[in-house]
Amino acid sequence: MNERLLKMPRLGETMDEGKIVGWLIKPGDSFSRGDPIIEIETDKTVAEFPALGNGKLTEILVDLDQTIEVGTPIARVELGEGPDWTREEGEEPAPEPAAAAGVEVDLPMPRLGETMEEGRLSRWLKQPGEHFTRGEAIVEIETDKTLAEFPALSDGVLVALLRHEDEMVTVGEPIARILVHQADAQGETAQAKPAPQAASSQAATPTPAPQRTASGSEKRRATPLARRLARQHGIDLHGITGTGRRGRIEKEDVLGLERNAQVTPIAASARDGVQFLSLKSGRLAYSDSGGGGETYLLLHGFSGDRTTLATTISALQRAGKRVIAVDLPGHGLTEIEAKSGEDLSRDLPEFMQALHLKRLHLVAHSLGAVAAVDLALSGPESIASLSLIAPAGLGSEIDSEFIRGMAAVSSKGELSHLLRRLSVNDVALSDAALKTLSQQLGQGRLKALAEAINGASGQRVDIIAALQKLVTSIPVKVIFGLEDRIIPWSQVKALPPRVAIHLLSRSGHMPQWDQPRDVQDILLSSTRAGGGL
């Protein structure tokens, strides 16, 4: 083996620098071509970068979270047999592209992360008949966590596309046919076959046109962060002009629209389909997707509103469910006030009756669990299942400073610090949104409720006894993030044995933000398994 420098790769055309946020191997470890070896963060994404050849890591040269320019040495590696994949462009002559003497193999959908099971083919960066070199980006792939350009692991020619743009593909399934050198074909998952004549590669099937949505409009290209912000703020991506490469919608595009519309995770506007229902206590705000599928009723947590569950709402709607989400008393646009935990659920039976809801799946986050349990106790025959996300009421310990702070925010800086406690990922709000939200919370509408649920010794709400009754008649699931800074996940130890417990890594108090796909799968698992029971 010969020792060479491994340099910071370029993950996209516009990338000039990035951060090493994780090494997936340690010095002394060997790796094979295609193995993920490093996790890199840019201003657009966090992606695992694969080894472009065989070798061994001998020394790491840079610190984690250090901003590094493309081309800067980041490690020393010992190379195995084959071309030198660490070279820079122009440093050494590039190998000639694969020719007719090579072999055709299937290019499988790569795994961009440890938990990735499927991904969406966002865009093909090479066309059939075009050559590519080792390390050159050939396809753009979107998962629920990232959008990344995947590099070629060898030199070759793209022969044919087997899957369409915007199509979901399981990891390992063939997405294209490529022509590569015989030596590079070894280790591919698909069985190689003799290559056709060179002219045949020019006659490959052309790239399919982008798929259209049911409304006939083209799916908008956006970074994962931009999509998450749009979901949280109730913003339609089709109303945004992207400023990124090839018209991609970036984070700032969403925040720019959000600044103008003043749409925040806690203060929704009429643009996200809000409706009002007059009840005995006053007007209650809610959204209803309609439709004839199974019904899900979603309840948010303390200092939130229905838009804090926007990601979950969208996922359930895509699964064909009718989704109803309310602004609980004291929150959002609902005009009913709440001075105790009991006030949160007082109007929900009347709400269900007014909407003629006979049977539904009940989903609640944090303090919303108190309202959900009370509602389920008042009519368990109307509840098909109960799913609680980071629920309050399982133990005394809670981040009391967070509760008090959110109930009486005095500045956008204070609010920004408090919001960082909610999620493993940053809650990215613009200055204008933070200012608007801090002014709303600063009105003190939640002070009485905060005092009622949070005392000198911690939580003043307890749902354990109620769950012991409910679990005998309906399925109950509890989801917690292992990095929850508001309520310790260890409080699940107090749950009755029949409660199904789901603990999610890399998740804080908002698992529906940090691990949205996992939460979606858990919420839908009961309906898939047994018709909602």
Salt bridges, closest charged atoms under 4 A:
GLU13 OE2 - ARG245 NH1 3.43
ASP16 OD1 - ARG10 NH1 3.69
ASP29 OD1 - LYS26 NZ 3.61
ASP43 OD1 - LYS44 NZ 3.73
GLU59 OE1 - ARG76 NE 3.29
GLU78 OE1 - LYS56 NZ 3.90
ASP84 OD2 - ARG4 NH1 2.28
GLU88 OE1 - LYS7 NZ 2.85
GLU91 OE2 - ARG4 NH2 2.62
GLU92 OE2 - ARG4 NH1 3.42
GLU104 OE1 - ARG177 NH2 3.48
ASP106 OD1 - ARG177 NH1 2.44
GLU117 OE2 - ARG111 NH1 3.80
GLU118 OE2 - ARG517 NH2 2.39
GLU136 OE2 - LYS126 NZ 2.77
GLU140 OE1 - ARG221 NH2 2.45
GLU140 OE2 - ARG246 NH2 3.70
GLU140 OE2 - ARG248 NH2 2.04
GLU142 OE1 - LYS219 NZ 3.84
GLU142 OE2 - ARG227 NE 3.04
ASP144 OD1 - LYS145 NZ 3.57
GLU149 OE2 - ARG245 NH2 1.95
ASP166 OD1 - ARG120 NH1 3.53
ASP166 OD1 - LYS219 NZ 3.78
GLU167 OE2 - ARG163 NE 2.86
GLU173 OE1 - ARG163 NH1 2.84
ASP184 OD1 - ARG134 NH2 3.44
GLU188 OE2 - ARG33 NH1 3.71
ASP236 OD1 - HIS238 ND1 3.32
ASP272 OD1 - ARG306 NH2 3.27
ASP288 OD2 - ARG322 NH2 2.68
GLU294 OE1 - LYS321 NZ 2.98
GLU294 OE2 - HIS361 NE2 3.46
ASP327 OD2 - ARG306 NH1 2.54
GLU335 OE2 - ARG283 NH2 2.96
GLU337 OE1 - ARG445 NE 3.02
ASP343 OD1 - ARG346 NH1 2.61
ASP347 OD2 - ARG346 NH2 3.68
ASP399 OD2 - ARG421 NH1 2.78
GLU401 OE2 - ARG421 NH2 3.07
ASP484 OD2 - HIS509 ND1 2.82
ASP521 OD1 - ARG517 NE 3.65
ASP521 OD1 - ARG528 NH2 3.84
